[in-house]
């Protein structure tokens, strides 16, 4: 009798897609070639981030802006079959109306969600627009302002006004928790720079040395408010190395150094090193991927020359290689936002990105070949993945 085929033990990938008009979950088979679509969830609502808790592999949080009902967070403990709204979403503390005093703010939307340290079950962090940092200790049911960031006069000055920042509003993003120390966090603020705490938010250190600013506008590189980090990623295999995609280039920092090194200068000059997303290899701290966009002139925020491509470095930014097999060779006028590119932990690593035109792309071989696995979604705001 023929031998029975061995059942695959490979974990199945799940892709979590947040869009301008709802959220979708794509369930893959073991080969990552076939995908079952679950959605839409929250049709018509703006979903900025959809994240699965890696500590239990069943709790989903969705950062939502629900039309006239305003910003909130939804929670599911059954992979999206049912959802419950947070009873106390992220909200700034009320400030007394004192003439000449610091003005109060309201959360426009929650932008970024991050599970806390593995030893802190049910603890989450959230970053908002305008810039705010919040914490939940009950799995996302209730949220409270966290640390001094939100109301400290110096940080408020660095944040600028609610009119400053990116086209869809200033924001606090890239909340990174050091896997070795629950009290060691990094954040990025657009604008406002990069900051680090070693004491769980009681105090913060500015990390902007080496970062450049836009020339010709009189900006001072010594001021955090002049810096616009787009995305920070810590290397899972080496938490002392962090990559950054910035408004002014691609950077790397190797702690304990406090100085960023601009590694994007080795990108092709016709492409440049402007972009939003960045992904690092789960097992190789020398390998990272970026998705450049056209940063010339009036910042069209499209793929350079309408020819989209991922670029990879395998030597920590000394050199970069173009990876565009399977992508449009022309007339591809979309780009990829800062939360819209991610990778899984399989071998080889699967890479995933979503576009401003509602397409979901993936590579099963670390970027050598790409395939579009979904079209006609709303504009994609965030893509995350997990293995089940």
N, C-alpha and C positions, 0 to 999 in steps of 0.2 A: 504494500500500500504506500502511496506517496506520503512523504512527511508533511505534517501539518505546518502551514505557514505560521511563523512566529508573530504574535500580536505585538504591534508597535508599543513601546513604552515611552515614546517621545511625548512630551507635554504639548497640549494644543494651545495655540496662540489665540488671544482675544484682543481685538483692536477696538479702542474706545474713541469715538469720533464726536467732538463737540462742534456745533455749527451755529451760524447766525439765526437759524430757524429750527433748532431742535438737536437731538442727540441720537446716534446710532451705535449699536454694538455689533461687530463682525466676529463670528465664531469660526475659527479655522479648523481644518482637520490636521492630523499629525504631520502631513507633508507640507502644510501651509500653501496648498494649491487650490483648495475648495473652501468657499466661505459662505456661511449662512448668516443672513442679515436679520437683525432684531431691531426694529424701530419703524417709524420715529418715536422717540420719547420726547415729551414736552414740545410737540409740534408748534411752531410759531414763536417760541420763546428763544431768546439769545442764551446759548450755553457757552460759557467761556472756558470751562475745564470740566472734564469727566475723569475721575481717578478711582482706581480699585485699590483698596487697602491691602498691601502685600503681607500684612501681619495675620490676616485671617482669610484672604482670597475670596471674600464674599461681600464685603461692605463697599458700596459705591457711593461716592459723593459727587454731586453735580452743582457747579456754580452757575446760577441762573439769574437772568433779568427778565421778569415776567410782565412785560408791557406796563400797563398802568398800575400794577401791583408792586412794582419796584424790584430791587435786588434781594436775593435770598439764596439759600442752599438747600438742596434736596438730598435725602438719604435713602438708600435701599440696602437691605440685608439679604436679598434673594436675587442678586444679579439683575436687578431692574424689573422684576415682575411686579413689584409694588414699590411705591415711593411715599415718603413722608417729609413734609417741609420742616426745616429747623424751627423750633419754637422761639429761638432768639438768634436771628442771623447776625453777621458782622455789622456793627454800627458804631460810629464814633461817639465818645462820651459827650454829653451836652455841655456847652460852654456858656457861662453867663454872658449876657449882652452888656459888655462894659465899654463905654466910649474910649476908643484908642486901644482897646485890648485885643487879644488874639481872637480871631473869628472862628466860629464853629464850622464844621464841615459835615457833609452827608455822603455816605457811600453811594456812588453811582452804580458800580457793579463789583462783585467779587471776581477777581481775575485769575488767581493762582491758588491751588490747593496742594498741600504737601503732608503726607503722614509723618508723624514725629518718629523718634528713635524706636528701634525694635523693642526696647525695654520699657516703652511707655505706651502700652495698648490703649486705644481709644483717644489718644491725643493727636490733634491735627493742627496745622497752621494754615492761615489764609492770608493772601495779599490782595489788596483792593485798589480800585481807582476811585478817587485820588489816593495817593500813597498812604496805606495803612497796613498794620500788621496785627493779626488777630489769632486767638488760640481757642480750641475746643478741647475739653477734657472728658467729654462724654460721647465721643464718636461722631461729632458734628451736629448734635441735637441743639446745643447752646454754644454761643460764641461770646468772647469778651476781648476788649483791647489788650494787647500784649506788649510789655516792655515800655520804654520811654519814647520809642520812635514816633508814635502818633502825635504827641502833644509837646514834645521838647521844642522850645523856640528856635534853637539852632537847626534842628532837623526840618522844622517847618519852613525855615528860610531856604534851606537847600532844596526842598521839594518844589519851590516856586509857587505859582498860583494855579488854580484849577484850570486856567486856560492854557497853561504850559504843557509841554510833553508831546506825546505821539498823537496822530490824527484822531484816535478813538479815546483819548484822555490819558493823563499821566497815571502811572501804576507802580505798585511794588510787586516784584516778581522773583522768580528763581530762588525760592526759599530752600536752602540746602542744609540738611542736618548731618553732621559728621557721624558716621557709623561707630566711631570709637568713643564719642563723648556727646551725650544728649544735650549738654549746655552750650556746645560749640555750633554756631549757626552762621551762615552767610546769607545776605540778601542783595538784590539789585533793585535800584529805583530809577525809573525813567520819567523825568530826570532826577538826579540826586546821587548817582555813583554807586559804588560797591561798598558794603559794610560788613563787619564781622563782630560777633560777640563770643566770649569765652565763659560768660557767667549767666547764661540763660536770659539775656536781654536786659540785665541791669545796667550794662554799659556797652558801648559800641566803639569800634575802631574803624576809621576811614581807610579804604584800600583803593587809592586812585593813582598812586605813583606809577609812571610809565604810560598811563592812558592819555591819548591825544584828544584834542578838541577840534571842532570845525574851524578852519582858518577863515579869516576875513570878517569876523563878526565881533572881534574884541573880547573873545571868551578867555577866561583865565583857567588854565589847566589845574591850578591849585585849589579851585573851588569845586566842591562836589556837585553843586547845582548845574555846572556846565557840562557834566558828563551824562551820557545816555547809554548805559549797558543794555543790550537787547536780550542776552541769554547767558546764564552761567551754568556750567556743568562740572561736577566733581567726578574724578575718575574712580569707579568702584574698586579697581585693583590697586589704586594708590591715592588715598584721600588727601594727600599733600599736594596733589597736582589738580589745578582747576583751569579749564578752558573758558574763554569768554568770546562771544560774538557781540561786537559793539557797533554803535552808530559810526565809529571811526576806526573800524578794523577788527581783526581777529587777534586775540591775545592768549597768552599762557602765563600762569604763575606757579612757581614751585616753592611751597612753604618750607622753611620759615621766611623766605624772602618776602618782602613787602612790595616788590616792584614787578609790574606786568611787562612781559616781553611781547612786542607786536610781531606775531608770526605770520600775519596775513600779507606782509610785504613780499613774500615769495610766491604769492598767487600771480597768475598771468595778468599783466597790466591791463589788457583789454577787458578783463572780467572784474578785477579789483577784489577787495575784501570787505565790501559792504553786504550785509545780510541780516537775517533775524534768527534762524534756528541753528542749533549745534547739537551733535550727538557724539558721545564718546564710547569706545569699545568697552564692553563689560570686563574684559580680561587683559587688555593691552593698553597701557596708559600712553603709548606713543601713537595710537590710532584714533582719529576723530574725523567726523564728516560735517560739512557745512553746505548750505544752499545759497549761493550768491544771488544778489539782485542788482539791478541797474541803479546805482547811486549817483549818477551824473545829473548835471543840470538841475531840473526841478524835482528830482527824485521821483521818477515815474513808478517806482516800486513794481517792476516787472522783471522777468528773466532777461539778462543782458542779450540784446539783439533778437529777442524772441526765441532764444535757443536754451531752454532750461537744462540744467545739469547739476549734479552733486559733485563736490570736490572732496577728496580724501587725502589725509596725510597719514603716513605710517612711520614717520620719524619726528613726531612732536612738532611739526610745522616747518621743518627745514625745506621740504618740497611738498607739492600738491599734485594730484592726478585727477583729471576729469573723468567722471563716470556718468555717461548719458545713454548707454545702450538701451534701446526700447523707448526712449523719450522722443518727443517731436524734434525734428531737425530744423524746423523753422515755424514761425507763426505760433509759438507757444508763449503767449503774453500773460502768463500767470506767475505768481510767486508763492512763497511759503512763509507763514507767520511764525513768531518765535516759539510757540508751543506746538507747532504742527509737524514736528519731525522727531522720531524716536526709534529705538531699537529694542529687540528682545535679547534674551540671554542664550539662545540656542547656538549650536556650532554647526555650520557657520551662522553668524549673526544675521537675523532678519531685520531689515530697515524699512521704515514706513514713513510716508509724509502725505499731508493733505494740502490742497491748493486753494487759492482764492477763487478759482472757478468751480470748486466742488468736486474735484477728482481725488481719489485715494489711490496712491501708488505704493508698491512694495518691491523689495529685492530679497530673494532667498539666499543670496550668495555675497553678502557684504558689499553690495553696490555694483557688482560686475554687470548684472542685467536687471532691468526694471520692467514692471508690468503694471498697467492700470487695472485695479480690481473693482473700482466703483466709479461711476460717473453720475452727473446730474444731481448731486447733493447741493445743499445751500453752501455758501462760502464757509470754508472750514476754519475754525478758530483754534482747535487743539486736537492732537492725536496722541494717545497713550496706548501702551500695550502691556499685556500680562500673559503668563503661562499658567494654564490650569491643569 
